[in-house]
Amino acid sequence: MKKGLVIKSTGSWYYIKDAETGKLVSCNIRGKLRIQGIKSTNPVAVGDYVEYDISEDPEKGVIKNVLNRKNYIIRKSTNLSKQTHIMAANVDQAVLVVTVAFPDTYPIFIDRFLISAEAYRIPAKLIFNKTDIYNEKQTKVLNELIEIYQKAGYECIATSVKNNTNIDQVKSLIKNKISVISGISGVGKSSLINLIDPNLNLKVTEISDSHKSGKHTTTFAEMFELSTGGYIIDTPGIRGFGLHNIFNEELFHFFPEIFKASHGCKYHNCTHVHEPDCAVKNAVEKGDVSQLRYENYLKILFGDDSKHRL
């Protein structure tokens, strides 16, 4: 049996880079593999290390086994609540590309992404893109969001592809690491990646003028080797980010600044909602915890995707 790395997934076929030869082999999977382990729309993800057998055609094979993952980042469809999708596996960091306009990336979406990364112990970074097109009001929102997330402990980089702003910082961020890069459609992921490494020459489309929303440029998740060292996993633009297998009583653990403040709460099972002497609520009042982040915590806590209510 051969071993290899999954570098591209199209849903039904997986492109494997053979561990010994480095050659690409197109593989599908056994039926049994679909019902083992995590129930998801894709039992095999880009970044997975797999064992496979070659079929009669030497350029095609069958995946027999997925080797143990270091980690993975997973999301649940907000419309199809029982379906989950593994975005990438075995990554060093998760990078979310954000725009405050053209299109809007809502803070609740950012927080859902960060929660999922925290839950699976994946360091997360934020790139705030398209800084060159914002008006004064939008720039104010941008700066406020950067301040909030930096205070929460996340590295933030403000970028402009057009003006080449802070692109060297992004290059440094992803050098010699395996990074999964995500964002809603139209935030400029592909343009940003092309500027980081022009050799990749990813397809780019403009956002819709009428709806100010993005078109899906990236159709399938794919891993690319960078000429400067490291890999990026480019993922299709997404609209929603539902949380998977996160219970209400543990949700605050995945807001680092809320978790830190919670150590001062009077009750060990404090929900940070209605209890007296809640250190988290006190931290919000003092400005040590962002009001926005706290409100998003409450929205997710009592939202439709909660596993159960308090």
C-alpha positions in Angstrom: 0.0 0.0 0.0 1.3 3.5 -0.9 1.2 6.7 1.1 0.6 10.2 0.0 -0.8 13.7 0.7 -4.2 14.9 -0.5 -3.5 18.2 -2.3 -6.9 18.7 -4.1 -10.5 17.5 -3.5 -13.3 17.8 -6.1 -15.8 16.0 -4.0 -15.6 12.7 -5.7 -12.0 12.6 -6.8 -8.9 13.3 -4.7 -5.5 14.2 -6.1 -2.7 12.5 -4.1 0.9 13.5 -4.1 2.8 10.2 -3.6 5.1 10.2 -0.7 7.9 8.5 -2.5 7.7 9.6 -6.1 6.0 13.0 -5.7 3.8 12.1 -8.7 0.1 13.0 -8.7 -2.4 10.2 -8.6 -6.2 10.6 -9.0 -8.0 8.6 -6.3 -11.5 7.8 -5.2 -12.6 6.3 -1.9 -14.2 3.0 -0.7 -17.8 3.1 0.3 -17.0 2.1 3.9 -14.7 5.1 4.3 -17.7 7.4 4.0 -19.3 6.1 7.2 -16.2 5.8 9.4 -15.1 8.4 11.9 -16.5 12.0 11.5 -19.8 12.2 9.7 -19.1 14.8 7.1 -19.7 15.6 3.4 -16.0 14.9 2.8 -14.4 12.0 4.8 -11.1 12.9 3.1 -9.9 16.5 3.2 -7.0 18.4 1.6 -4.0 18.1 3.9 -4.8 14.5 4.9 -2.2 11.9 4.7 -3.7 8.7 3.3 -2.9 5.1 2.3 -4.0 4.1 -1.2 -3.7 1.3 -3.7 -3.1 1.7 -7.4 -5.8 0.5 -9.7 -5.3 -1.0 -13.2 -4.6 2.5 -14.5 -1.2 3.5 -12.9 -2.4 7.1 -12.6 -5.5 6.2 -10.7 -6.0 4.7 -7.3 -8.3 4.0 -4.4 -7.9 5.5 -0.9 -8.0 2.8 1.7 -7.3 4.7 4.9 -6.9 8.2 6.3 -4.0 8.5 8.7 -4.4 10.1 12.1 -4.9 13.9 11.8 -2.9 16.4 13.8 -5.9 18.7 13.6 -8.6 19.8 11.2 -10.9 22.8 10.8 -14.6 21.9 10.3 -17.8 23.9 9.7 -21.4 23.0 9.8 -23.8 24.2 7.1 -26.2 26.7 8.7 -29.0 25.5 6.3 -28.4 21.8 6.5 -27.8 21.4 10.2 -26.7 17.7 10.0 -24.1 18.2 7.4 -20.5 19.1 8.3 -17.6 19.8 6.0 -13.9 19.5 6.9 -12.2 22.5 5.3 -8.6 21.3 5.7 -6.5 18.9 7.9 -3.0 18.9 9.4 -2.5 22.7 9.3 -0.2 25.0 11.2 -2.6 27.9 11.1 -5.9 29.2 9.9 -6.0 32.5 8.1 -9.3 34.3 7.6 -9.5 37.1 5.0 -11.9 39.8 6.0 -13.5 42.8 4.3 -15.6 45.4 6.0 -17.3 46.3 2.7 -17.5 45.0 -0.9 -18.5 42.5 0.5 -19.3 42.8 4.2 -17.8 40.3 6.5 -19.9 40.3 9.7 -18.1 40.0 13.0 -20.4 37.1 14.0 -18.9 35.2 11.0 -15.4 36.1 12.1 -16.1 34.9 15.6 -17.6 31.6 14.4 -14.4 30.9 12.4 -12.2 31.8 15.3 -14.2 29.6 17.7 -13.8 26.6 15.4 -10.0 27.2 15.1 -9.7 27.6 18.9 -11.8 24.4 19.5 -9.3 22.4 17.4 -6.2 24.1 18.7 -5.3 25.8 15.4 -3.7 29.2 15.7 -5.9 31.8 13.8 -4.8 35.0 12.1 -6.9 37.7 10.5 -6.2 39.6 7.3 -8.3 42.7 6.7 -8.2 43.2 2.9 -9.1 45.9 0.4 -8.1 48.8 2.6 -7.6 51.0 -0.5 -11.3 51.2 -1.3 -12.8 52.1 2.0 -14.3 55.6 2.8 -13.7 57.4 6.1 -16.6 55.6 7.8 -15.5 52.2 6.6 -11.9 52.8 7.6 -13.1 53.7 11.1 -14.9 50.4 11.3 -11.8 48.6 10.0 -9.6 50.2 12.7 -12.1 49.4 15.4 -12.3 45.7 14.4 -8.5 45.4 14.3 -8.3 46.9 17.8 -10.9 44.5 19.1 -9.3 41.4 17.7 -5.8 42.4 18.5 -6.9 43.0 22.1 -8.5 39.5 22.1 -5.1 38.1 21.2 -5.3 37.7 17.4 -2.6 38.9 14.9 -4.3 41.2 12.4 -2.8 42.5 9.1 -4.5 45.2 7.0 -3.7 44.7 3.3 -4.3 46.1 -0.1 -3.5 44.1 -3.2 -3.7 47.2 -5.4 -1.3 49.2 -3.2 0.8 46.3 -2.2 0.1 47.2 1.5 1.6 44.9 4.1 2.0 42.0 1.6 5.5 41.4 3.0 3.9 40.8 6.4 1.6 38.2 4.9 4.5 36.5 3.2 6.3 36.4 6.5 3.2 35.1 8.2 2.8 32.0 6.0 6.4 31.3 5.2 7.4 27.7 5.9 4.0 26.9 7.4 0.9 25.0 6.2 -1.9 27.6 6.2 -5.5 27.2 5.3 -6.9 30.4 3.9 -10.6 31.1 4.0 -13.1 33.9 3.7 -16.5 34.7 2.2 -16.8 35.0 -1.5 -15.3 38.2 -2.9 -12.9 39.2 -0.2 -9.9 38.9 -2.6 -8.3 35.7 -1.4 -7.1 34.6 -4.9 -5.8 38.1 -5.7 -3.9 38.1 -2.4 -2.4 34.7 -3.0 -1.4 35.6 -6.5 0.5 38.6 -5.1 2.2 36.5 -2.5 3.3 34.0 -5.2 2.7 35.0 -8.8 3.7 31.6 -10.0 0.4 30.2 -8.7 -1.7 32.3 -11.1 -5.0 31.5 -9.5 -8.2 32.5 -11.2 -9.7 35.8 -10.2 -13.2 37.3 -10.8 -14.7 40.6 -9.8 -17.4 40.9 -7.2 -21.0 41.6 -8.3 -21.6 45.3 -8.6 -25.4 44.9 -8.1 -25.2 42.8 -4.9 -21.7 43.8 -3.7 -21.1 40.2 -3.1 -18.4 37.8 -4.4 -18.6 35.1 -7.1 -17.1 31.8 -6.2 -13.7 31.8 -7.8 -12.2 28.8 -6.0 -14.4 25.8 -6.7 -12.5 23.1 -4.8 -10.1 23.1 -1.9 -6.5 22.8 -3.1 -3.1 22.9 -1.6 -0.3 24.9 -3.3 3.4 24.8 -2.5 4.9 28.3 -2.2 8.1 29.2 -3.9 9.2 30.9 -0.6 8.6 27.8 1.5 5.4 26.4 3.0 2.0 25.5 1.7 -1.3 27.3 1.5 -4.7 25.5 1.3 -7.1 27.7 -0.7 -10.7 27.0 0.1 -14.0 28.0 -1.7 -15.7 31.1 -0.6 -18.3 30.4 2.1 -21.5 32.2 3.2 -22.0 30.8 6.6 -19.9 29.2 9.3 -21.9 26.9 11.6 -20.2 25.4 14.6 -19.9 21.7 15.1 -19.9 19.7 18.3 -19.5 22.8 20.6 -21.7 22.8 23.7 -23.1 25.8 25.4 -21.2 25.2 28.7 -17.8 25.2 26.9 -18.4 28.0 24.4 -16.7 30.7 26.5 -13.5 28.6 26.5 -13.1 29.5 22.8 -13.2 33.3 23.4 -9.6 33.7 24.8 -10.3 37.0 26.5 -13.6 35.9 28.0 -12.0 32.6 29.2 -9.2 34.6 30.9 -11.7 36.9 32.6 -13.9 34.0 33.7 -11.2 32.9 36.2 -12.5 35.7 38.5 -16.1 34.6 38.4 -17.8 33.7 41.8 -19.4 30.5 40.4 -17.4 27.8 38.7 -20.3 27.1 36.4 -21.0 30.7 35.5 -22.6 31.2 32.1 -21.6 34.9 32.1 -25.3 35.8 31.4 -27.3 36.4 34.6 -25.1 35.4 37.5 -24.0 37.9 40.2 -20.3 38.7 40.7 -19.5 37.7 37.1 -16.0 38.7 36.2 -16.7 38.5 32.5 -19.6 41.0 32.7 -17.4 43.3 34.9 -14.6 43.0 32.3 -17.1 44.1 29.6 -18.2 47.1 31.6 -14.6 48.1 32.1 -13.7 47.6 28.4 -11.3 44.8 29.1 -13.6 42.5 27.0 -15.1 43.9 23.8 -18.8 44.6 24.0 -19.1 43.3 20.4 -17.4 40.0 21.2 -19.5 39.5 24.3 -22.7 40.2 22.3 -21.6 37.7 19.7 -20.9 35.2 22.5 -24.5 35.6 23.7 -25.9 35.4 20.1 -24.1 32.1 19.5 -25.0 30.8 23.0 -28.7 31.3 22.4 -28.7 30.8 18.6 -30.3 28.1 16.6 -27.1 26.2 16.1 -26.6 25.6 19.8 -26.5 22.0 20.8 -28.8 22.7 23.7 -30.0 25.8 25.5 -29.0 26.8 29.0 
